[in-house]
């Protein structure tokens, strides 16, 4: 383990406070992801330690007669905050890069959808034109007179629809009633 990394217990013993007090001050740190050592124990960096030390000093009202210690504490806090700020900037840049890729992907999807919509509209127009042509041909064929066959019979246009076989109400099957079966 590196010299500048300390566990919560080590820092609590150094500052002569409880581990719970250190945990309380850890809540005020901005970094939510804590470093752990090889045993899985949470360790604090030098910046985090300085931040917690300054908070413990303020809370216990220890007289800060030593100006050098005050300067070190302020430097530690400033270094910690600067490192956190850099980390936030890096995360922001990563998120922006991901968002840019997503936007590019969406733009390409939109252009594909527009192409597909254009194709669909063109096909619908072609279908409509073909349908109009078929209607015109059908009207022309319908308007033609009936052509004679070899045996003298006339061919009749097959535009009549056959009548349904079960069109009368008597020929349709009657539904059975269910209540006589419950007896």
Secondary structure by P-SEA (a helix, b strand, c coil): cccccccaaaaaaaacccaaaaaaaaaaccccbbbbcccccccccaaaaaaaaaaaaaaaccccccaaaaaaaaaaaaaaaaaaaaaaaaaaaaaaaaaaaaaaaaaaaaaaaaaaaaaaaaaaaaaaaaaaaaaaaaaaaaacccccccccccccccccccccccccccccbbbbbcccccc
